[in-house]
Amino acid sequence: MAKEAKKIKKVVLAYSGGLDTSVMIHWLKANYEDCEVIAVTGNVGQEAELVGLEEKALNTGASKLYIEDLQEEFVEDFIFPTLKAGAKYEKDYLLGTSFARPVIGKRLVEIALAEGADAICHGCTGKGNDQVRFELAIKAFAPNMTIIAPWRTWEIKSREDAIAYAEKYEIPLKITRETNYSKDGNLWHLSHEGLDLESPTNEPKYDQILEMGVSPENAPDVATEITLSFEKGIPVALNGEKMASVALVKALNKIGGANGIGIIDIVENRLVGMKSRGVYETPGGTILYFAHQALETLCLDKETQHYKELIGIKFAELVYNGLWFTPLRAALSAFVDETQKTVTGEVKLKLYKGNLTKVSLSSPYSLYSEEFASFDEDDVYDQKDAEGFIQLFGLPITVQALMAQKGEA
């Protein structure tokens, strides 16, 4: 490290103020001689975590702290494109941590280049997905930038070690050994991992860990009804009131959280090859995905709707794997945008104790025809035509059956 340390005189650190990055400022200055550490926090909606952050960063050795408001960019350039794609990783995960990393990584590079930094440092562990997401985002905009990942090289081997390091050097922390869940929060979601959650046999202690809402059992006994309006696949209004993107997500978080919506307990396949278990809260996002998918059933033709489901699976894998800034993701987004030209309308929902129910759907581009679908007599569909259709559609089955009979004979 000594030879490398002479080259690193200024480091931009992705700073959250949590356990790892709090320790990291001190560690960088101790291991890289005369190194200036510039802390950068991407504000993607983790409001409570920003309180007192500048004082803490400066007191622990940073020369300055950037707090960059990335909320609007996060929602409009990352969340909404993923929502429109209907992308869910392994059917349940709405990618809350995954697509927050590229927007933060992009801003880290912009500041590092403006500051003339020699390196960018992040606090991701060598076991997790985030190291890949951050570093691929950095490579997309500064391919020759040196990246420092202390968790892959330093003497600290666990969160217990990190807490001991902080105590040794009197670095203030907001956690204790008993509340040392690994959490990641933004305006879209909050994740909980570690401690008792590491064993899939343990039931989550929802009353202790939930922060964005309540468990379904503790939700109100009366349903809440809401109406969402979409334009070209993008949510634009709640209960008839036009709202900006960030405000809309936050409003839905409040409503959804109060009704126990969007809590999942998942065992997922990490990019690095292992399985991990976590509890994720995504109240507003769960409502938006449900409503958007419901509206698509009205506005998309069968072939497009079915093929788009396949695209959504691949899109989710790209986002999860840190491949946002790639030609394939951009190409898939172009396909998705084409499908969303007619996804405009209103969705009325009922929220009750963790459940979402459709109340009504309407769209000026609806492909649903009551006249065609009616069980009553009509002038647009001759039911006798179905016989010929079935004969042709079932011809391969008929031929297969005749061959089987011939073989038996």
RONUKOL-700541 format. One record per residue: residue in one letter; x, y, z of N, C-alpha, C in turn. Coordinates in steps of 0.02 Angstrom, whole numbers, padded with zeros to 5 digits, always signed. Atoms other than C-alpha are relative to their C-alpha. Layout:
N
aXYZXYZXYZ...
//
This chain:
409
m+00041-00060+00000+00000+00000+00000+00043+00063+00000a-00041-00060-00007+00144+00119+00033+00013+00033-00067k-00014-00028+00066+00187+00140-00152-00062+00034-00028e+00063-00028+00025+00005+00168-00197-00019+00062+00039a+00020-00056-00043-00021+00285-00050+00031+00066-00022k-00034-00062+00022+00104+00411-00122-00038+00032-00058k+00036-00026+00058-00006+00428-00276-00068+00029+00019i+00068-00020-00019-00170+00454-00184+00003+00059+00048k-00002-00060-00041-00177+00632-00120-00070+00029+00013k+00068-00025-00009-00362+00666-00139-00050-00055-00019v+00049+00054+00010-00505+00541-00121-00070+00028+00009v+00071-00015-00008-00690+00565-00150-00033-00063+00028l+00031+00057-00034-00785+00452-00030-00076+00003-00005a+00073+00006-00002-00964+00394-00055-00020-00008+00073y+00008-00005-00073-01023+00442+00118-00074-00001+00020s+00068+00004-00025-01182+00391+00207-00005+00022+00073g+00001-00014-00072-01132+00427+00386-00015-00060+00042g+00012+00061-00037-01167+00248+00433+00065-00029+00027l-00056+00032-00033-01050+00126+00517+00062-00002-00045d-00058+00012+00043-00937+00084+00370+00035+00064-00022t-00031-00060+00027-00909+00256+00295+00023+00047+00056s-00024-00040-00056-00892+00339+00466+00071-00022+00019v-00066+00027-00015-00745+00225+00503+00050+00014-00057m-00042-00004+00059-00679+00244+00326+00039+00065-00006i-00036-00064+00004-00634+00429+00336+00065-00004+00041h-00058+00007-00043-00518+00395+00481+00050-00049-00030w-00044+00052+00028-00448+00238+00398+00038+00025-00061l-00033-00027+00060-00409+00327+00234+00056+00047+00019k-00051-00048-00019-00315+00466+00319+00058-00034+00036a-00053+00036-00035-00219+00340+00424+00043-00041-00047n-00035+00046+00045-00169+00233+00276+00026+00032-00064y-00025-00036+00059-00140+00360+00138+00028+00067+00025e-00035-00057-00030-00012+00489+00193-00020+00066-00032d+00019-00067+00023-00069+00671+00180-00058-00001-00049c+00056+00007+00047-00228+00616+00093-00059+00043+00022e+00061-00039-00013-00375+00736+00082-00060-00044-00018v+00061+00039+00011-00544+00652+00099-00059+00047-00009i+00060-00040+00014-00694+00735+00018-00060-00047+00002a+00058+00043-00007-00858+00657+00072-00056+00025-00045v+00056-00017+00045-01005+00651-00049-00060-00043+00019t+00062+00036-00016-01182+00605+00001-00051+00015-00054g+00053-00008+00049-01311+00576-00134-00067-00004+00035n+00065+00000-00032-01480+00628-00065-00051-00030-00048v+00052+00033+00040-01600+00501-00139-00062-00013+00043g+00060+00003-00041-01729+00526-00004+00008-00027+00070q-00012+00026-00068-01647+00460+00154+00003+00058+00049e+00002-00065-00033-01701+00617+00246+00029-00001+00071a-00022+00002-00070-01671+00566+00428+00075-00008+00006e-00072+00013-00003-01494+00510+00389+00042+00062-00015l-00038-00059+00020-01445+00683+00326+00009+00049+00057v-00004-00046-00057-01470+00769+00493+00067-00007+00035g-00065+00000-00034-01303+00819+00569+00056-00032-00038l-00050+00038+00039-01208+00734+00429+00063+00041-00013e-00059-00041+00016-01094+00880+00384+00046+00006+00060e-00040-00006-00061-01036+00906+00563+00037-00064+00015k-00031+00064-00014-01003+00722+00582+00058-00014-00049a-00052+00013+00050-00904+00709+00419+00063+00042+00014l-00057-00044-00013-00795+00859+00461+00036-00019+00064n-00031+00019-00064-00766+00802+00640+00040-00064-00004t-00037+00063+00006-00706+00633+00581+00057+00005-00050g-00059-00009+00041-00579+00707+00460-00010+00019-00072a+00011-00021+00069-00662+00751+00295+00014+00074-00007s-00014-00071+00012-00608+00917+00218-00063+00038-00017k+00064-00031+00017-00784+00950+00154-00051-00056-00013l+00053+00048+00016-00951+00865+00125-00047+00031-00052y+00051-00017+00050-01058+00878-00031-00063-00040+00017i+00064+00034-00005-01242+00838-00003-00039+00018-00063e+00029-00012+00066-01314+00821-00178-00072-00024-00002d+00071+00019+00004-01503+00822-00201-00012-00033-00068l+00009+00040+00061-01529+00683-00329-00070-00029-00005q+00065+00033-00004-01710+00644-00288-00039+00002-00065e+00038-00005+00062-01792+00709-00446+00031-00042-00056e-00034+00040+00051-01661+00631-00559-00010-00074+00015f+00009+00069-00020-01675+00469-00461-00069-00027-00021v+00068+00023+00015-01864+00458-00483-00012+00000-00075e+00021-00008+00070-01881+00520-00662+00045-00037-00049d-00046+00032+00047-01724+00445-00742+00017-00072+00017f-00018+00068-00020-01708+00282-00646-00062-00040+00024i+00058+00037-00026-01866+00234-00549-00055-00007-00053f+00056+00004+00047-01998+00278-00679+00016-00043-00062p-00015+00046+00055-01907+00192-00825-00005-00073+00021t+00003+00069-00025-01895+00035-00717-00072-00020+00014l+00071+00012-00011-02077+00049-00665-00035-00014-00067k+00032+00010+00065-02131+00067-00847+00017-00068-00030a-00020+00066+00025-02034-00091-00888-00033-00056+00039g+00029+00052-00041-02125-00184-00750+00053-00046+00028a-00058+00041-00019-01954-00244-00693+00000-00017+00074k-00007+00025-00069-01950-00349-00534+00053-00055-00001y-00051+00051-00004-01799-00451-00483-00028-00060+00039e+00025+00062-00030-01849-00631-00445-00071+00008+00026k+00073-00007-00007-02034-00582-00453-00023+00048+00056d+00023-00038-00058-02037-00482-00290+00038+00065+00013y-00041-00057-00021-01892-00360-00269-00007+00058-00049l+00012-00059+00042-01931-00185-00335+00062+00043-00006l-00064-00028+00020-01746-00142-00349+00019+00066+00034g-00011-00064-00034-01741-00003-00220+00072+00020+00010t-00071-00015-00007-01556-00014-00183+00035+00001-00068s-00035+00011+00063-01507-00070-00357+00004+00062-00044f-00004-00057+00046-01556+00084-00458+00017+00065+00035a-00026-00059-00035-01503+00206-00322+00075+00007-00011r-00073-00001+00007-01321+00159-00351+00025+00035-00063p-00026-00035+00060-01299+00216-00532-00008+00076+00002v+00008-00073-00003-01370+00390-00499+00051+00031+00048i-00051-00025-00046-01254+00411-00349+00069-00006-00030g-00066+00011+00031-01105+00337-00442+00015+00052-00052k-00009-00051+00052-01130+00458-00586+00020+00067+00031r-00015-00064-00032-01127+00607-00468+00068-00002+00035l-00067+00007-00030-00973+00540-00376+00054+00016-00052v-00050-00012+00053-00877+00543-00540+00002+00074-00018e+00003-00071+00018-00936+00719-00582+00038+00042+00051i-00034-00039-00052-00874+00785-00415+00074-00017+00002a-00071+00020+00000-00712+00684-00421+00038+00034-00055l-00034-00033+00056-00669+00755-00591+00006+00075+00012a-00002-00072-00015-00714+00932-00537+00051+00016+00054e-00047-00011-00056-00607+00914-00380+00071-00022-00017g-00066+00025+00017-00461+00835-00471+00023-00057+00046a-00015+00055-00046-00470+00681-00359+00040-00055-00035d-00039+00057+00026-00351+00535-00380-00038-00065+00003a+00036+00063-00010-00475+00404-00324-00070+00012+00027i+00066+00001-00030-00653+00365-00276-00003-00061+00046c+00004+00053-00050-00688+00261-00120-00073-00014+00016h+00067+00017-00021-00845+00166-00073+00004-00049+00059g+00001+00041-00060-00897+00070+00082-00034-00067-00008c+00034+00063+00013-00970-00084-00001+00044-00059+00019t-00038+00060-00019-00920-00256+00061+00017-00042-00061g-00020+00044+00054-00835-00386-00046-00048-00057-00012k+00050+00052+00008-00986-00500-00025-00063+00024-00034g+00064-00027+00022-01120-00383-00088-00003+00019-00073n+00013-00021+00069-01196-00321-00250+00022+00072-00012d-00010-00071+00010-01167-00136-00220+00070+00018-00024q-00067-00014+00025-00980-00143-00251+00001-00002-00076v+00004+00006+00073-01019-00198-00429-00038+00060-00029r+00041-00055+00027-01154-00067-00455+00036+00067+00001f-00038-00062-00004-01047+00077-00394+00057+00002-00050e-00061-00001+00040-00892+00026-00486-00015-00001-00075l+00019-00002+00071-00979-00006-00653-00025+00070-00020a+00021-00069+00013-01060+00166-00640+00060+00046-00006i-00061-00041+00003-00889+00243-00606+00037-00013-00066k-00035+00017+00062-00812+00150-00753-00035+00029-00061a+00037-00027+00057-00950+00213-00867+00017+00072-00015f-00014-00071+00009-00897+00394-00840+00073+00019+00012a-00072-00013-00012-00715+00383-00782+00036-00067+00000p-00026+00068+00004-00643+00218-00844+00069-00009+00030n-00068+00006-00027-00467+00256-00781+00006+00021+00073m-00001-00024-00069-00516+00317-00608+00019-00057+00047t-00018+00049-00052-00434+00224-00462-00058-00007+00049i+00055+00014-00046-00563+00142-00350+00028-00034+00062i-00021+00029-00064-00530+00106-00166-00060-00032+00034a+00054+00037-00034-00637-00027-00082+00029-00031+00063p-00034+00024-00061-00573-00045+00098-00023-00068+00024w+00024+00064-00025-00684-00192+00140+00035-00060-00033r-00034+00055+00035-00584-00296+00015+00073-00005+00021t-00072+00000-00016-00415-00251+00090+00017+00012+00073w-00021-00020-00066-00421-00186+00267-00004-00056+00051e-00003+00050-00053-00399-00276+00432-00067-00012+00033i+00067+00008-00027-00582-00254+00480-00036-00055-00039k+00030+00058+00033-00673-00417+00443-00075-00008+00014s+00070+00007-00016-00846-00390+00517-00027+00067+00026r+00030-00061-00028-00969-00258+00577+00018+00008+00073e-00024-00003-00070-00916-00303+00754+00069+00034+00002d-00066-00031+00003-00737-00258+00706-00005+00075-00015a+00008-00070+00018-00797-00095+00629-00024+00041+00060i+00023-00035-00060-00890-00048+00788+00057+00008+00050a-00058-00004-00046-00734-00088+00891+00049+00053-00024y-00045-00051+00029-00630+00022+00773-00027+00069+00017a+00032-00065-00014-00754+00165+00796+00007+00018+00073e-00006-00013-00072-00750+00147+00984+00072+00018+00018k-00071-00013-00014-00559+00144+00985+00019+00071-00017y-00020-00067+00023-00545+00307+00889-00055+00052+00014e+00053-00046-00022-00701+00387+00967-00038+00030-00059i+00041-00021+00057-00798+00395+00805-00073-00011+00018p+00070+00008-00023-00982+00428+00847-00042-00042-00049l+00045+00043+00040-01111+00300+00785-00071+00006+00026k+00071-00002-00020-01301+00296+00787-00026-00069+00018i+00022+00068-00012-01307+00108+00810+00037-00030+00060t-00034+00040-00051-01260-00019+00944+00006-00071-00027r-00006+00070+00022-01214-00202+00932-00069-00034-00003e+00066+00031-00002-01396-00245+00973-00045+00024-00056t+00043-00027+00053-01473-00134+00837+00038+00004-00066n-00046-00005+00056-01340-00169+00707-00026-00035-00063y+00024+00024+00064-01453-00215+00562+00035+00039-00056s-00026-00035+00058-01380-00174+00393-00061+00028-00038k+00058-00032+00032-01504-00048+00319+00022+00045-00057d-00010-00048+00055-01515+00049+00158-00067+00030-00016g+00064-00032+00011-01649+00178+00134+00004+00056-00051n+00008-00058+00044-01707+00302+00003-00075+00013-00006l+00071-00017+00002-01872+00378-00049-00043-00055-00030w+00036+00056+00030-01920+00216-00138-00009-00058+00048h+00005+00060-00043-01881+00085-00006+00047+00005+00060l-00046+00010-00055-01794+00029+00153+00012-00075+00007s-00017+00071-00007-01701-00136+00169+00029-00013+00069h-00025+00023-00065-01658-00233+00327+00034-00067-00010e-00037+00063+00005-01524-00369+00333+00043-00009+00062g-00045+00014-00055-01414-00453+00462-00035-00021+00064l+00023+00023-00066-01431-00507+00644-00045-00061-00006d+00045+00058+00001-01580-00626+00668-00027-00015-00070l+00026+00011+00068-01632-00602+00485+00046-00044-00042e-00046+00042+00039-01479-00698+00427-00024-00073-00003s+00027+00068+00002-01571-00859+00469-00072+00002-00027p+00068+00000+00027-01724-00891+00358-00051-00034+00045t+00046+00033-00046-01798-00991+00502-00030+00049+00050n+00024-00050-00048-01823-00832+00605-00054+00045-00030e+00051-00047+00021-01983-00733+00588+00024+00071+00011p-00022-00070-00010-01945-00548+00560-00037+00033+00058k+00030-00037-00055-01977-00436+00711-00028+00066-00028y+00027-00058+00036-02088-00318+00613-00013+00060+00045d+00014-00055-00045-02139-00216+00764+00062+00039+00019q-00063-00033-00018-01956-00176+00794+00035+00032-00060i-00042-00022+00056-01886-00152+00619-00035+00046-00050l+00034-00040+00051-02021-00071+00512+00004+00074+00015e-00007-00072-00008-01995+00115+00483-00045+00039-00049m+00040-00036+00050-02095+00161+00327-00075-00012+00009g+00070+00014-00011-02258+00089+00390-00010-00050+00055v+00017+00049-00052-02344-00041+00497-00010-00068-00033s+00015+00066+00026-02370-00227+00479-00074-00004-00018p+00071+00006+00018-02534-00283+00398-00045-00010+00061e+00041+00012-00059-02596-00342+00568-00017+00065+00037n+00010-00063-00036-02577-00166+00637-00029+00056-00043a+00030-00049+00045-02654-00078+00488-00073+00012+00019p+00070-00015-00018-02826+00004+00502-00048-00054-00023d+00051+00049+00018-02982-00104+00496-00047+00025-00054v+00040-00029+00054-03058+00011+00364+00044+00011-00061a-00039-00006+00061-02999+00009+00183+00008+00073-00021t-00013-00067+00029-02923+00162+00098-00005-00006-00075e+00007-00001+00073-02971+00202-00082+00039+00059-00029i-00037-00052+00034-02858+00300-00199-00009-00008-00075t+00002+00001+00073-02857+00346-00383+00066+00028-00026l-00063-00022+00032-02695+00357-00484-00012+00013-00073s+00004-00018+00071-02681+00442-00652+00068-00009-00033f-00062+00011+00037-02549+00392-00781-00004+00034-00069e-00008-00025+00068-02488+00475-00940+00061-00034-00031k-00053+00037+00034-02386+00365-01057+00042-00041+00049g-00033+00044-00047-02346+00247-00915+00028+00033+00062i-00029-00037-00056-02292+00383-00793-00056+00025+00046p+00051-00026-00046-02394+00421-00636+00005+00076+00006v-00002-00073+00000-02444+00604-00636-00048+00032+00050a+00049-00030-00045-02588+00627-00514-00024-00052+00050l+00028+00042-00053-02658+00558-00351-00066+00031+00021n+00068-00022-00017-02845+00571-00317-00018+00065-00037g+00017-00057+00042-02861+00695-00460+00045+00060+00006e-00045-00057-00011-02723+00810-00397+00066-00013-00035k-00065+00006+00034-02574+00834-00513+00056+00009+00051m-00055-00004-00048-02413+00803-00418+00066-00011-00036a-00067+00011+00026-02227+00815-00455+00022-00071+00020s-00019+00070-00007-02137+00648-00464+00021-00019+00071v-00025+00016-00067-02047+00652-00296-00056+00005+00052a+00055-00009-00048-02198+00718-00201-00051-00057-00006l+00048+00054+00011-02308+00583-00278+00023-00064+00033v-00027+00060-00031-02194+00442-00223-00004+00004+00075k+00001-00008-00073-02181+00512-00048-00071-00004+00028a+00070+00003-00023-02370+00533-00034-00024-00073+00001l+00020+00070+00003-02396+00352-00087+00035-00042+00054n-00034+00035-00055-02265+00294+00038-00039+00008+00065k+00037-00013-00062-02366+00375+00177-00065-00040+00002i+00064+00035+00003-02532+00302+00120+00011-00076+00003g-00013+00071+00002-02460+00131+00081+00027-00027+00066g-00028+00021-00064-02358+00121+00240-00052-00006+00054a+00052+00001-00051-02509+00161+00347-00046-00061-00007n+00044+00057+00013-02602+00015+00266+00038-00066-00005g-00038+00062+00000-02462-00113+00282+00017-00027-00069i-00013+00021+00069-02427-00116+00095+00075-00004-00013g-00068+00000+00028-02262-00169+00015+00054-00028+00045i-00050+00032-00043-02174-00275+00148+00014-00070-00028i-00017+00067+00024-02080-00426+00079+00058-00028+00040d-00054+00038-00033-01970-00556+00162+00027-00047-00054i-00025+00033+00060-01857-00623+00025+00068-00032+00011v-00066+00030+00008-01713-00743-00002+00018+00008-00074e-00017-00016+00070-01628-00678-00160+00068-00026-00018n-00064+00022+00027-01485-00733-00270+00043+00061-00016r-00045-00056+00012-01346-00604-00259+00041-00012-00064l-00042+00003+00059-01241-00564-00410+00065-00038+00013v-00064+00031-00015-01084-00627-00322-00005-00075+00015g+00006+00072-00003-01155-00802-00308-00032-00030+00060m+00031+00028-00061-01228-00822-00134-00072+00024+00006k+00068-00022-00016-01405-00810-00070+00001+00045+00063s+00005-00043-00059-01454-00675+00055-00074+00009+00016r+00069-00009-00023-01610-00645+00158-00009+00071+00027g+00012-00067-00024-01686-00476+00192-00074+00016+00002v+00068-00026-00002-01845-00382+00232+00002+00069-00033y+00001-00063+00037-01888-00240+00112-00069+00033+00008e+00061-00040-00002-02016-00101+00134-00002+00044-00063t+00008-00041+00061-02079-00024-00029-00074+00018-00008p+00072-00011+00002-02253+00045+00006-00026+00036-00062g+00023-00038+00058-02273+00177-00129+00016-00036-00065g-00020+00036+00061-02178+00076-00258-00045-00059-00015t+00044+00058+00010-02288-00077-00231-00067+00023-00029i+00063-00027+00027-02443+00029-00262+00008+00019-00073l-00010-00022+00069-02370+00103-00421+00008-00058-00048y-00008+00059+00043-02317-00065-00492-00067-00034-00012f+00065+00034+00006-02488-00140-00457-00046+00039-00046a+00045-00042+00040-02582+00007-00533+00022+00002-00073h-00026-00004+00068-02469+00020-00685-00013-00065-00039q+00012+00064+00032-02483-00166-00724-00074-00009-00016a+00072+00005+00011-02671-00157-00705-00021+00041-00061l+00017-00043+00057-02683-00013-00829+00024-00030-00066e-00026+00032+00061-02574-00107-00954-00046-00055-00025t+00045+00053+00023-02700-00250-00957-00057+00029-00043l+00052-00033+00037-02823-00125-01028+00026+00029-00066c-00026-00041+00055-02708-00034-01149+00048-00035-00048l-00048+00035+00044-02585-00161-01221-00033-00060-00033d+00024+00060+00033-02624-00293-01350+00036-00061+00028k-00024+00062-00030-02592-00474-01304+00073-00013-00014e-00069+00017+00017-02429-00501-01398+00050+00048+00032t-00044-00049-00031-02350-00339-01335+00003-00011+00075q+00003+00009-00073-02408-00370-01157+00041-00061+00021h-00036+00061-00019-02338-00547-01153+00075+00006-00013y-00072-00008+00015-02173-00503-01236+00033+00049+00048k-00027-00049-00046-02150-00354-01123+00015-00031+00068e-00015+00035-00063-02157-00471-00972+00069-00031-00003l-00067+00028+00008-02001-00557-01040+00053+00055+00004i-00046-00058-00002-01917-00388-01065+00009+00023+00072g-00003-00022-00069-01959-00344-00885+00048-00043+00042i-00045+00044-00036-01865-00496-00821+00073+00017-00015k-00069-00017+00019-01708-00452-00918+00019+00069+00025f-00013-00068-00024-01723-00268-00873+00018-00001+00073a-00014+00005-00072-01729-00313-00688+00069-00029+00013e-00066+00030-00009-01575-00422-00704+00056+00050-00014l-00050-00051+00016-01478-00281-00787+00006+00051+00057v-00001-00049-00054-01528-00157-00651+00032-00031+00063y-00026+00033-00060-01490-00281-00511+00075-00011-00006n-00070+00016+00011-01321-00324-00587+00044+00062-00012g-00040-00060+00008-01265-00142-00600+00012+00021-00071l-00013-00012+00071-01280-00133-00789-00048+00053-00028w+00045-00052+00024-01386+00024-00801+00030+00037-00060f-00031-00039+00053-01263+00120-00909+00029-00045-00054t-00022+00045+00053-01257-00008-01049-00046+00008-00060p+00042-00005+00060-01320-00012-01229-00063-00042+00003l+00059+00043-00003-01437-00156-01192-00055+00030+00043r+00051-00031-00042-01525-00067-01049-00033+00058-00036a+00028-00057+00037-01545+00088-01157-00047-00024-00056a+00041+00027+00054-01614-00018-01300-00066-00027+00028l+00061+00026-00031-01738-00105-01185-00046+00057+00021s+00040-00058-00019-01795+00064-01120-00034+00030-00061a+00031-00026+00061-01826+00120-01298-00060-00042-00020f+00056+00045+00014-01936-00033-01326-00057+00015+00048v+00051-00013-00050-02028+00000-01163-00036+00065-00014d+00031-00065+00013-02058+00183-01206-00050-00005-00058e+00046+00009+00057-02138+00129-01371-00065-00032+00024t+00060+00034-00024-02258+00015-01277-00043+00045+00043q+00036-00041-00049-02308+00154-01157-00039+00058-00031k+00033-00057+00033-02378+00276-01286-00075+00003+00013t+00072+00001-00012-02555+00220-01248-00018-00019+00072v+00014+00019-00069-02536+00177-01063-00017+00064+00039t+00025-00061-00030-02638+00327-01008-00070-00014+00027g+00066+00011-00028-02786+00325-00892+00000+00003+00076e+00008-00002-00073-02847+00305-00714-00012-00069+00028v+00008+00063-00036-02837+00162-00590-00023+00016+00070k+00026-00009-00069-02942+00159-00433+00014-00064+00038l-00021+00057-00040-02877+00046-00295-00028+00004+00071k+00018+00004-00071-02928-00013-00123+00059-00031+00037l-00055+00024-00041-02792-00035+00009-00027-00024+00067y+00027+00026-00062-02829-00147+00156+00047-00053+00029k-00042+00047-00038-02710-00231+00280+00050-00038-00044g-00052+00030+00040-02567-00261+00159-00021-00023-00069n+00026+00024+00064-02678-00303+00011-00020+00058-00045l+00021-00048+00050-02712-00208-00150-00054-00033-00044t+00054+00025+00042-02875-00230-00246-00020+00052-00051k+00024-00046+00052-02928-00154-00411-00074+00015+00010v+00069-00021-00004-03088-00055-00402-00026+00015-00070s+00021-00017+00069-03096+00016-00579+00060+00021-00042l-00050-00021+00049-02993+00049-00736-00034+00039-00054s+00026-00037+00057-03020+00178-00872+00057+00030-00039s-00051-00029+00044-02920+00239-01021-00031+00020-00067p+00023-00019+00067-02953+00335-01182+00027-00047-00054y-00030+00046+00048-02846+00201-01266-00017-00073+00017s+00019+00067-00020-02936+00051-01192-00013-00045-00060l+00011+00050+00053-02933-00104-01302-00056-00048+00020y+00055+00043-00023-03073-00184-01202-00065+00024-00031s+00064-00016+00031-03239-00191-01295-00055-00039+00035e+00057+00034-00031-03396-00229-01197-00043-00036-00052e+00041+00030+00053-03485-00264-01361+00029-00067-00022f-00031+00062+00021-03358-00396-01411-00001-00053+00055a-00007+00048-00055-03342-00475-01239-00066-00022+00030s+00064+00013-00030-03527-00476-01197-00024-00072-00012f+00031+00066+00007-03616-00642-01165-00068+00006-00035d+00064-00010+00034-03772-00566-01241+00010-00002-00075e-00003+00002+00074-03814-00573-01426+00030+00065-00026d-00030-00060+00029-03712-00455-01533+00006-00009-00075d-00007+00001+00072-03679-00411-01715+00072+00000-00023v-00071-00007+00018-03489-00410-01710+00038-00066+00003y-00036+00063-00009-03446-00590-01669-00048-00058-00015d+00040+00059+00018-03519-00744-01753+00030-00061+00034q-00028+00054-00039-03495-00886-01630+00013-00063-00041k-00012+00058+00043-03505-01014-01771+00070+00001-00030d-00068-00006+00028-03337-00947-01834+00052-00036+00044a-00047+00031-00046-03254-01022-01680+00016-00072-00020e-00011+00070+00019-03275-01198-01751+00059-00007-00048g-00055+00003+00049-03161-01166-01899+00066+00020+00032f-00061-00022-00035-03037-01074-01789+00031-00057+00041i-00025+00054-00042-03025-01221-01670+00028-00057-00042q-00024+00052+00045-03004-01343-01814+00072+00015-00022l-00067-00019+00023-02853-01247-01880+00050+00006+00058f-00044-00009-00058-02781-01202-01710+00020-00067+00029g-00014+00065-00029-02793-01382-01653+00026-00051-00049l-00022+00048+00051-02729-01460-01815+00063-00039+00022p-00059+00039-00021-02555-01506-01743-00018-00055+00051i+00020+00049-00049-02641-01595-01598-00036-00058-00034t+00036+00052+00036-02756-01688-01717+00047-00047-00037v-00049+00040+00037-02610-01745-01826+00040-00045+00047q-00038+00039-00049-02511-01801-01673-00041-00059+00025a+00043+00053-00025-02659-01903-01609-00010-00054-00053l+00009+00049+00054-02686-01986-01779+00062-00043-00010m-00063+00038+00006-02502-02035-01788+00006-00051+00057a-00004+00045-00058-02512-02110-01612-00046-00060-00009q+00048+00054+00012-02666-02211-01660+00026-00049-00052k-00027+00041+00053-02581-02273-01818+00056-00044+00026g-00055+00039-00029-02428-02327-01720-00025-00056+00043e+00029+00052-00043-02535-02423-01595-00030-00056-00041a+00030+00050+00044-02625-02510-01738+00053-00044-00030
//
